[in-house]
Amino acid sequence: MNNKSHSLNHLAIIMDGNGRWAKKRHLPRFVGHKHGMETIRTIALAANELGIKVLTLYAFSTENWGRPVDEVKYLMRLPIDFFDKFMPELMENNVKVNIMGFRDEIPDKTYQIMEKAMAETKDNTGMVLNFAFNYGARKEIVSASQKLAKKVKDGSLMPEDINEKVFAEELLTASLAPYDNPDLLIRTSGEERLSNFLLWQLAYSEFEFTEKLWPDFNAEDLKELVADFNNRDRRFGKI
Ligand code: V0D
């Protein structure tokens, strides 16, 4: 790697461990999801305080559709509950909402609420709170390839003009530029896998893992991991 000390502009988090949190307490899974939703509020406000420009949260992947119907139904209501509860606070804190993922299969009501949240916060100039919702990285890369292939076919693009920059412009993170690539990825609950999250964009990112389950993750934990990230970077600078 280079010795340029980079700052934490884009933080991405895989919010894992909600089901396990509930199981430990002999509670139904949805209680874990509900507490996990509260954690989003805590962490978004803390990230905003830390001066982070983009916070991307992996909330639902294209693979999660295989879960029990009742659980999927509950999950699809969470964006509605989230904005009902937290929209005033997001506005007060100048947070801009973005949703990144595939429209197909998302219930109309859920989709409409997310569109509304984006529209209401579009002029906010603070942190971007970016939800990866019905997102899958391979699907994103395939979709980008299709868009480029269509441009080649209609003659507006030459194959030899396709490069990393042109490719990145077709990804779902394009609108986050210049912060489209996360500086740091955090995954909670001890799992150390990418699970089809931002495969292209994480190519040069630092990773931090914590045993804490997402509903237990707090602002103090976030600050510790961010401090680790900063230290790690400082050491790199001295080599
Ligand atoms: C469930 C931890 C908020 C992860 C957090 C269906 C497990 C709580 C949202 C949300 C989820 C999504 C989009 C949006 C606003 C809010 C959310 C899911 C899961 C995926 F625009 N919480 N939340 N989405 N859980």
Boltz pocket constraint, residues with backbone or C-beta under 6 A from the ligand:
constraints:
  - pocket:
      binder: B
      contacts: [[A, 15], [A, 18], [A, 32], [A, 33], [A, 34], [A, 36], [A, 37], [A, 40], [A, 58], [A, 59], [A, 60], [A, 75], [A, 76], [A, 78], [A, 79], [A, 80], [A, 82], [A, 83], [A, 98], [A, 99], [A, 114], [A, 117], [A, 131], [A, 133], [A, 214]]
      max_distance: 6.0
